[in-house]
Amino acid sequence: MRKPGRDMAQVSGDSMGVPELAKRMDDFGDEWSYGIKQLTKFSEKASKALLDMKHAFEELDHELAQAGQGKGKAGRGGNGGK
């Protein structure tokens, strides 16, 4: 995503030949570059949030598995904890 932004930022509107088209291409290049930077920033944050959620679910899954094993051992004693 960064390479297209850099490429668009380097394209000069003057290379289009027509002054109005050149101005519009410069504006487009600026907006494109800004948009790509924003997408990159937000996608990195979203990726981190998803990884944090994954780790939280894995930890919860591990805790639930341990809690389930503990209950299974208590029930095998014959008197059910009485």
Secondary structure, DSSP 4 states (H G I P E B T S, - for coil): -HHHHHHHHH--GGGGSSHHHHHHHHHHHHHHHHHHHHHHHHHHHHHHHHHHHHHHHHHHHHHHHHHHHHHHHHGGGSSTT-
